[in-house]
């Protein structure tokens, strides 16, 4: 890099740093977070976390304060309170129906109302906003509880840290007390710098540990002169306890006991595993690539004593081999070759695929192909709903349950947001397993591998925990099909006779070569005394842990229960939720506040795993239906977006009317017919001749129009939002366009334009447009103001048009979401001097060849998805038309270069 370029970049960075500091100070000055305390107390794996926040309104006028925190999915909120202007409001846990009714009454009276509910990968969001008077302080306190599950050999406590501003008093305190000796404690955070690491103090002695993290204001800063905070991400505390090969450890407090079983040094059992891989059309592209990447690694890690089978399915089912075989090097090599050849096309025949897997395991057991003692497992991966063969979900579940007949454990992995997760979850639970969502992201392959590691090493079969010589009431689950290395079994119950001196627990199971049978005797009086000594943590933990575990297991049973059984389970789970004040899917927390003369009811719900749980949020809607025309729907009326590829015949919604009951008109593209739904009924009203009204919603971070490709291109970028991406670069024109992805990766948060011949630098955000001339004159424009005269840039309302060459321009539109920018790159010339950058490589005709469902760029081929009618309105184009969907990573093609840059105004080549 030339010396002159270093000077240019340094000057620009100096200006930008100055701007950022001023902007941050201004935005933080009015509503100041004075204090954030996160206090976590862990007793025997059961964690109670209290988040306290103090927010001060520094203005002489009322304004809104927002309490916005994330908590783990496995946690239940148990308490919330806030104090505004000396008035304290406490949330009340109620039956969900009652809370919804209270919410509805508030809406019908015209009172302000809100709903708190959203869900992410590992965390859920709790958010409430209230009005705070001038120069007043608001205090918030949120408590939640969770059982820390042992995962791959240790426990993890996750704390989300995201104050969004510098906090004068910020502190995390974690107290841990365990019945066994703690062998290691490791706190860490993705945002940690070397200086922040030094602020973490750890005190660890025997069975107790204490972690404190309290960075000063200066230590929180991203740079010495910045007002931006480093604190943004997960603060994770990992720890483990000393273990022996025994029947485990039992704790007793006030008649409630908890038994932890996780023996060490057991010999691994062989497993007989059949992988069932969906390769229907909707798996095309990155999903199939990541599946291959993950399964290649999984196959490499299989122990030689395991037996493996592989089935791939779309509308048909194909097998690697007709039976399971040893995972020896030759077979693993053959298996990897089989997986590498899988291509995505066709429909989705889930029923036939799972029945074939169950039949393969059954036949091999009968024919003594498999070891007499082994764990039989099916690992099923799919991204869609059944569209071929048997498509009725209830029938599929019934067929699979009959075929497996309790002999096999089924684990289902739902890939992406379109999959019917509730169907997979119910089917897996009915067959002794569980379901897990695999999020469609850059780390999808790693998610698959990590799930496999959880079930990779079974060490015991048919584990049973029994308590001898006494009557135990209300026991949680005590029989388990498998015990996996690195996990833990937890059983809790209530002892009817609290006067006993000794509790004897016996564990029996099948080991690799012999029966496992061990006892542990616990002196109840000694345990009570120990509990009194540890009371400062929280003394009733065994009872609350029992309630937590009982509710969790009842909610799992509820998924597959029906009729009277379902009603009984619901009643018991609801009783416990209300008694112990747990916010679960059956309960809600009602928070009634007063903003001046208006009452505000906020309902905090426990969100469910939904169709797109990455960005889902929901509100209670009463007496209103508001879908829009053109929404793609699956045949079971579930809204879905298949990224342009229709794996199952969709329904197109035309109109909605509500006159006491809902009336909806749909087109079923499978039979080209319109029908209407009145309530639950259905009536065909006319035959369709074409699908011209089918609209595919736009997706991608940019829209590209070039003359050598007849369709417009929706470009998606498979990178993390903190990546600086070079979109266009021309050495000849000395023009560079870079972008920073927005959080959802479907648009841009920031754009940077360098026009070196004109000595102009531009930084575009949804808030302001900053123009730097000759690296010294800086001017900032809001989107409402006209730009100073620049011949190559024109602003029309919410649209910025940048002309880079004759017939070549970039159009930036400020999206309806105020933090987002949509980009349309439009060229009328076939050959341009913009051959560099993620978009630039598509500008030259010689670089690109489009054939069927593939595009070749600079000799590298990628999958595309074609759609006949697409919606371009968010890019300012009203007529609909054909489009291609293409997703790239920054290292794809680009003349052998990686199209990442180090900053928003960085130039990728020395020009």
N, C-alpha and C positions, 0 to 999 in steps of 0.2 A: 504493500500500500504506500502511495506517495506521501511525502511529508506534508504537502499542502492539504491533502485530504484530512489528515489528523487535525490540522488547525480548523478546517471547516466544521468538522463534527464537534470539536470541543466548544466552538463558539455557539453552535446551535443548542448543545446540551446545557450550556450555562444559562441561556435564555429560557429554555424549557423548565429547568429546575426552579428558576426564580418564579416563573408563572405558577407552577404546581404548588409551591409553598404558599403563595398568596391566596390561591383559590381554596386550598385546604383550610387555611386559617379562617377565611371568611365563612365557609360552610359549617365549620365546627363551632364557631363563636356563639351562635344563638342558643343551641340546645347542647349542653355539655354533659358528658357522662363523667361524673365525679368519682364513682366507685363501681368496681365489678368484683364481687367475691364469689368464687365457686368452691364450695366446701363439700367434699365427697368422703363419706365414711363407709368403709367396707368391712363387714364382719362375716367371716366364713363364706366368702364369695358373694354375699348379698350386699348390694350397694345402695346407699341412699345419698342422693346428690341435691344440694340446695344452691340455687343460683340467685344471688342478690345483686340488685343494680340500683344505683342512685343517679337520677338525671335532673339537671338544673336548667331551668329556662332563664337565660340571662337577659331576655328582652323585656321591655316595659309593656308588652302586649301578650295576650294568651296565644299559645301555639301547641301543636301536637307533639307528644312524646311517644316513641315507639319502643316497646319491649319485644325484641325479636331474638329468639334463641332456638338452637337445634338440640335435640336429644336423641338418644339411640332408639332404633325401632323396637328393640326388645323391652324398652322401659314403659312403665305405666306412670302417668302423672298422678300424684296423690294430694297435692296441695298447691294453691296459688293465692297470693294476697297482694294488694297494692295500697299505698297510702298517698292520696292526692289532697293537697290543701288541708291536711289534718284529718281527713276522713279515710278510714280504712275499709276496703272492700275485700271480702273473702269469697273465693269460688266455692260453689256447692256442687258435689257430685250427685247427679240425678239419673234416673232411668232415661234412656235415650229418647223415648217417645215423649216423655214429659218435657225434656229440654227442648225438643223440636217444637212442641206445642207452645211453649213460652216464647220461643223465638218467633213463631208465626204470629202470635198475638201482638208482639212488639211491631212487626212489619205492618200488620193490618191497622194498627193505631197510628201509623205514620211515624213511629219512633225509629231512631237510627238503630241499626242492628248489624251484626257481623258474625262471621263464622271463622274459627281458627282451625285450619286443617290443610296439611300438605305433606308430601312424602318424598323421600329421596332414596338413594342406594342403601345407606346404612343409618341415615338419620331422618327424623321427622321434625317439622317446624312448628313452633308455638309463637304466635305473633299477636300482640294486642296494642292498639293505639288509643291514647286518651288525651283529653285536653288539659293542659297545665297552665295555670294562671301566671301573670307577669311576675318575674323574679321568684318563682316558686319552685319547689323540689318535689319530684315524684320518686317513690320507693317501690320496687317490685321484688317479689320473692316467689320462686317456683321450685317445688320439690318433686322429684321423681325417683322411683325405685326399680331395680332390675337385678336379676340373678346373672352373675358373670359366668358364661359358659366356658369350659376349658376347650381350647381350640389349638390343635397341633402342638400340644404340650405346654401351653401356658394360658393364663387368664389375661384379658385385655379390658381396661377401662378407657372408654373413648369420651373425650370432652371436646366439644366444638368451640373453638376460640375465634370470634369474629366481631370485635367491638366497633369496627369501621372508623374509629378515630382514636387518637391518643387518650389514654385514661390515667388520670393522676394517681389513683389508687387501684391497681389491678393485682389480684392475687388468686392463685389456685392452691388449695390445701387438700391433700389426700391422706387420710388415715386408714391403714390396713391392719386388721388383727385376724390371724388365722389360727386354727387349732394345731396345725403342724408348723414346723420351722419353715420360714420363708427362705428359699435358696437363692433367689435373685430378684432384684427390682430394677426395671429399666424404663424411666420416663423419656419420651422423645416427642418431637413435633416436626412436621414437614417444613415449618416456617423458621425453624431454629437456626440462628447464626452462631458462630463460636462465642460471641459475647453473650447471647441469650442463654446458651448452654451453661455458662458460668453462673447464671442467676438461679439455676435449679439446685436446690439443696435436698439431699437424701439422707435420712436417718433410718438405719436398718439394724435391728437387734433381735435375734431369735425369731419369734413369731409375730413381731410387730414391725411396721415400716411407716415412715412419714415422709411425704414429698411436699415441698413448697416451691412455687414458681411465682416470683413477684418482681417483674422487671420495672425499672424506673422509667420515667417519661423519655429520657434520652436513649435508653436501651431499646425502647419500643420503636424509635424512629427508623425509617428506611435509610435516611442519610442525615448527617448532622444538621442540615438546614431544612429538612423536610418536615411536613406536618402529617405525612402518610404513615400509617402504622405497619409494622412487620407482622403483627399478630393476626394471622388469617389462615386457619386450617385446623387440623385435628391435633390435640395434645393427648397422647396415648401413654398409659402406664401399663406395662407388661410385667407380670410376676409369676412365679411358680413356687410350689411348696415341696418339702421333702416327702418322698414316697417309699413305700416298701411293698413287697408282694404279700398283701394281707387282705382281710375282709373290709378294710376301709376304716373310716373315722366317723363316730357318732357324737352329736351334740344334743343336749337336752336342756330346755329352759321352760319352766312353768307348764310341764306336761306335754310340750310339743317337741318332737325330735326331728333331726335332719341327719341323714346317713349319706356320706360321700364315699363313692367307690371308684377308685382309679389305680389299680395295682400296677407296679412297675415290673420290668424284666420278664414279661411273659413271651413265650415263643409265638411267632406269627402263624396264623392259620392260612392255608392256601385258599384262594377264592376262585370261583368259577364265574366269570363276568362276560356278559354279552353287551356290546355297545350297539345301540340302534340309532343310526344317524339319518336325519332328514336331509334329502338333497333335492327337494322340490324347487320350482322356479324362484320362489321368494328367497331362497338361500343364496342366490347368485351374488357374485362379487365378494365384498369384504367378509361377509358372514362365512362363506365357504372357505376362504383363505384362512381365516382365524380358526375355523374348526379343524382344518388340516394341520395348522401350526400346533394347536393344543393337543390333538390326538397323536401327533408324531412324538411329542414329549411324553405323553402319558404311556404310550407303547414302550418307549425306551425305559421307563421307570418300572415296568411290570416285573416282579420277581419271577425267576424261572419256574418256581413251583406252582405259579398261577396257571389257570386255563382260560383261554380267551376265544371269543367269537365276535364277528362283526357282521351286522346287517345294515345295508343302506336301503332307503325307501323313498320313492316319490309316489306315483300311482301304482307302481309295482314294488316288489320286495326282492332284493338281490343279496346273496350271501357271499362272504369271502371264502368260507369253507363250509361243508355240510354239517360239521360238528365242531365242538370246541377242541382246541389243541394246546399243548404246552407252550408257554411263553419263552421258548428257547430262541437263541439269536437268529436262526434261519427263519423261523415262523414270524418273528417280529419284523425282520426285513421284508418278508412277503406281505405282512399286514400293512406296513407303511407304504409299500408300492400300491396296494389296493386302495388305501385312503387317498393317496396322491392323485389317483385317476378319477376320483369322484367329481362329476360336474353337476351343476344345478339346472334342473328342468322338470317340467311336469307337475302333477297334482300332489296331494298329500293323503296317503292311505295309512293312517295311524293304526287302525284296527288290525289289519293284516300284518303289519310290522311287529306289533307287540305280541300277537298270537304266535307268530313264527319264532320269536325269541323265546317265549315260554315253552313252546314245543321242542326247540333245540335243547334246552336245559333238561326237560323231562326225559327226552329220548336218551341223552347222554348219561343221565343218572341210572336209568333202567339198564342200559347196555354196559354199565360200569366203566365208562370212559373217564369219568371224573373221580377224584379221591372220595373215599367214603365220608370223610369229615372235611367239609369245605363250606365256605359262605357263598351261596348262590345269589347273584346280583344281576339286575338289568339296569343299565344306565342309558336313558332315553333322551335324545336331544332333538327338539323341533322348534320352529319359529312361527308356526301357523296353526290354523284350525283344520280338521279333516275335510277334504274336498273330494276324495275318491273312495270307492268301496262303501263301507258303513260310515255314515257321517253323523248319525244321531249320538250325541255325547253319552246319554244314559245307557244306550245299548253297548257302546264301546267299553264303558266302565264295567258293565255287567259281564261282558265277554272276557275282559282281561282278568277280572277277579276270579272267574271260574277257571280260566286257563292256568293261572298262577297257583290257585288253591292253597295259599299259605306257605308254599315251598320256596318262594323266591321273594327277595326284597326289590321293589321298584323305586328307582330314583329318577325324577324327571327334571330336565333342565330346559326352561323356556327361554329361547333366544330372542331378545328384542322386545319391542313394545306391542307388537301386533298379536302375540300369542295369547290364548285364553288361559291365563294363569290359574284361575279358580278351578278349571277343569283338570289341569295337570296336578294341582295340589290335592284335590279330592281323590283322584285316581291313585296317586302315590300313597296317601295316607291309608287308603283302603287295602293297600298291599305292603304295609309295614315300613314304607320309606317316607320320603319327603320330596318336595319340589323346591327348586331354587331358580330365581330369575337371573339370567345372564344378560347384563346390560350391553346394548349395542354401542360399543365405545372402542377406543384404541387399545384398551387392555382386556378385550373380551376373551382372547386366548388364555390370558393369565387367570381370569375368573374361572374358566373351565378347568384349568390345571389345579387351581387351589381347591375347588370343590372335590375333585378326584382325590386329592391328598387326604381329605377328611375320611374317606371310606376305603383308602388304599390298603390299610393293614388291619384286618380283623384279627383279634386274639382270643375271643371267647364267643361261643354260641349259646343261645337259650339261657340267658343269665336270669336268675331268680333270687330276690332278696326277701328273706323271711325273718320274723321277730318272734322268738320262742318264749313260751311260758307266760304270755300276757295277752290281754285283749287290746288291739290297736284299732282305733276308729279312723275313718276318713283318710285312708292312706292314698297317696299319689301312686302313679304307675310303679309297679315293682317287678314286672317281668319284661325283659328286653331281648329282642331277637339276636342282636349283635352287640359286642363291646369292641370299639375300635381304639387302637393305640393312639394316645394323645388326647382322648376325650375323657369324659367323666360321667358317671351315673349318679343322680341325686334323687333320693327318696325321702319323703317327709310324711309325718303322721301325728296323730294325737293319742296319747296313752290314757286309757280310761281310768286305770288305777295309778294315781300319781304317788302312791306310797311305796312303790317297789324300790329296792336298793340297786338292782342290776338289770340293765337291758342287754339281752343277748341277741345279736344279729348274725344270721347265717347266710352266706352267699354260695350258691351252687351254679355250675355252668359246665359246658363242654369245652375242654381245651383241645390242643392239636393232637394229643396222644392219649389223654386220660381225663377223667372228670376233675373239675376244679371244685373244691369244697373247703371253705374256711369260716371260722367264727370270730367275732369280736365282742368282748364284754365291756360294757360301759357302766361305771359307778355313777348313778344318777345324782347322789348328794355332792360328789366332787365336781360334777359338771355344773350343778347349780351354783356352787361356790365360785368356780372359774367365771361363770357368766356375770356374777355380781361384781367381780373384780374388773370386768371389761365393760361395765355398764355405760361408761362415758361414750362408747360407740353408739349402740342402741340396744337396750336389754330385751326387747320383745322380738328380736330378729327371727327366731325360729318360727314363731307363730305367723309373722308376716311373710316369711319365706314359704311356709306351707301354703298360705293363702295364695301367694303369687303363683306358685307352681301348680296348684290345683286349678286356678282360673285358666292359666295357660293351657293346661291339658284338656280342660272342658271345652275351651274355644276350638281346639284342634278337633275334638270329637264332634263338635257341632257342624263342622264342614261336611261330614258324610252322614250325619244323623237325619232321620226322617220321622214324621208323625209324632206319636206320643213320646218317643225317646228324645226327639229334638226339643219338645216342649219342656220335658223334665230337666234336660241339661241346661237349657236357657234359664229356667227358673233358679236352679242352684247356682249357676255362674253369676247371675244378676244379684242374687242375695249376698254372695261373697263380695262382689264389686262394691255394692252399697255399704256393706258392713265395714270394709277396710278402706273405702274411699279410693278405689282404683279407677282411672279413666281407661276404659276398654272399648271395643266395638259395641258393647251393650249399654254403655253409660256415656254421659257427657258432663262436662263441668260448665255450669252456668255462672257467668260473671256479670253482674248488673252494675253499671256505672252511671254517673250523671255528668253530662257535659252541659254546663249552664242549666237551661230549663229542659233539656231533652234527656230522656232515659236511653241508655244504650245497653242492649243485651248481647253479650258475646258468648258463643257456645264453643267450647273446646272439645273436639272429638278425637278419638283414636282412629286415624285413617287406615283404610284397608289397602292391600296391594292391588293397584288398578291397572287398566290396560296400558297406560303409559305412566308408570310410577316415577319416572325421572323428573317430570315437570308437572305432576298432577296437583290440582287443588280443587276442592269442590265446595259448593254452597248448598244449603237447604233451600229448595225451590218449592213454593206452594202455589198451586193453581196457575202455573205458567209453563208453557213449553216454548223454547226459543231456538230450535235448530234452524240452520239456514239451508236454502235450496242448494243442491249439488253436493251435499255431504255424502261421502262414501260410507256405506254401512255393510257389515257382514250379514249373512243370511239369518243370524240370530239377533239382528238389530243392534249389534255392538259396533260403535264407531271405530274405524280403523283406517290407517294409512299404510298401504303396502309399498310405499316408495315407488309408485308408478307401475309396479308389476302386480297384476291381479291373479292371485293364486286360486281364489274361490270366487264364484259369480257374485258380484256385489249387488246391493240394492241402491238405486239412486233416488234420493228423497226430493220430491218436487214441491210439495206444499203442505202446510200444517194449518189446521183450524181447530179451535177449541170452543165448542158450544155444549158445555156440560160434559162432553167426552171428546177424546182426541180423534181427529180424522186426518190420516196421512196418506198421501199418494206416492207410490214407489214404482220404479222400473226394475224388474228382475231381468238382468242381462243374460241369464242362462236360457230363458225361454222367450226373450224379447217381448215381454208383456208387462203392461201396467196393472197394478192392483191397488186397492185402498185397504187400509186397516181402520176399522171402527171399533175402538176398544181392543179386544183380543181377536176380533174376526178379520176375515180376509176375503176380498171379492175381486176377480179379474174384471177390468173395465175396457181394455182395448189391446190390440197387438201392436208391438213396436217393429219398425222396419230397420232402424239403425240405432247407433249409440251416440248420436251427435251431441246429446246433452250431457254426456258423461264428462265430468270435470275433475282432473287430477290437481289437488292443491299443490302450490309451488313448494319446493324444498331445495336447500342448498344455500351457500353463502353469496353466490353471485349468479347473474344471468349473462350469458354470452351469445351474441349474434354475429356470425361470420358468414360470408357469401359462399364458402366452399362446403358448408354443411347446411342442408335445407331446414333442419329443425333448430330451434333455439336450445341452448344447453344450460341446464341447471347444474352448477358445479358445487359439490360438497367437499369439504376439507376435513380429513380425518386427523386432526391434531388437537392438542390441548389449547384452551383459550388464551394461555399466556405466551403463545408462540407468535413471534413477529414473522410475517410471511411476505416474501417478495411476490407481487402479483404480476407486474410488468416492468421490463427494463429495456432500454435501448441505448447502447453506447453512441450510436450515430446521432440520435436526437438529444442525448444527455438527459433523458427523462426516466424517472423511477416512480413506481407506485407500490407502496407497501400497505399491509393491513394487519390489524390485531382482531382476532375473533372475539365475538361476544360470548357470554357465558353459555348460552344454549347452542353455540356453534352453527346457527342458522342465519347469521348476519354478522356485521362488523361492529365493533365498539369504537374503533378509531382507524383513520386512514392517514397516510403520510405521502405527500407528493413532493418530489424534488425535480425542479426544472433548472438545471445548472446553466444553460445558455442564457436564460432570462434572470438568473440569480434569484429565483423565487423558491421558497419552501412553504408548504402548506400543511397544517395539521387540522384534520376535520373530525369533529365529534358531533354527537347529537345535540350538544349544548352550544358549542361555539365553533367558528372557523377562524383559525389563527394563520395570519399571513406574515412571513418574514422576508423582507427584501434586502438583498445584498448583505445578509447576515447581521444586520444592525437595526434596520427599521422594522418594528414589530407592531402589528395592529390586530386586534381581536374584534370579530363581527359576530353578532347573534344571528340566528337564522331569520329573524324578523327584519334585519337591516339590509340595505342594498350593499353589495360589495363595491369597494373602490375599483375604478376602471382597470380591468385587466383583459386584454384582447382574447386570451385563450380560456378564460373562465367567465361563465355567465350563470347568474342565479335567478331561478324562476320559482318563487314561493318556497316550497319544501324540496326543491330540486336544484342540484348543482350540476352544471354541464361543463365538462373540461375537455376542450378540443386539443388532442395531442398530435394530430396529423390530418391531412386532407382525407375526409371520409372516415376518420377514426376518433372516437370520443368515449369518455367515461362519464356515466350519469350516476350521480350519488343522490339517493332519495332518503330523506329522514323518515323512518318508519313510524307507525302509529305508537308502537312501544317507544317511549321517549329516549331510551338508551341505545337505540339500534340504528344502523345505517344499511340500506340495501344498495348494491352496486350492480349496474348494468354496463357491460363493456360491449360496444357496438362498432363493427368495422364494415365498411363497404368495399374495401380493397382486399384482394386475395393474398398479396405479398406485402408484408410490412417489415420494418426494421425493429420489431418488437418480438424477438424469438426467445427471450429469456423471461423466466418467471412462471409461476404456476398457471396463470392465464395466458401469458405471452406466448408460450409454446404452442397454443392452439390457434394463434393468429395467422401463421404461415401455412399455406395450402400443402406444401411439400412435407410438412411435419405430421399430417393427420390423415388417417384413412378410417372411414366408418363402414362396417359391414355387419348386417343383422344385429345381434345383441353384443357386439364388441366394437371397441375403438382402439386403433393402434396409434400411439404417439411416439415419434422418434424411435420406432422399432419395438416399443413395449406395448403389450396388449392388455386391455382392461375391460371388464364387463360394464355394459350400460343398460339402462332400462328405458324403453321407448313408450311414449304415450301419444295417442292421436289428438287429444284435446286437453290443453293445459291452461291454467289460470296464471296470467302475468300481471294482475292488477297491482300487486305490491311493488312492482317495478315501473309503474306508470303506463303500462300498456293495456288498453282495454280489450282489443280483439283477442279471442282465444285461438290457440293453434297448436301444432305438434311440438313436442319437446323431447330431449334426451336428458336423462339423469346420470351423472358421472361423479364418482367420489374418488379423490386422489389424496395421497399423502405428500408432504413437501419434498420427499426424495424421489417421487415418481417422475420418470422421464427427465425433463429440464436439462437436456444435453449433458447428462452425467453430473450435474451440479445439484446440491441440495438447496431448495429455494427458501431457506430461512435466512433471516438477517438479524443483526444484533440490536437493532433499534428501529423506531418508526421512520426515521429519516436516513437510514443507512443505505448505501449504494452497493449492490452485490458485486459489481466489477469495477476495477480501477479505470475511471474514465477521465 
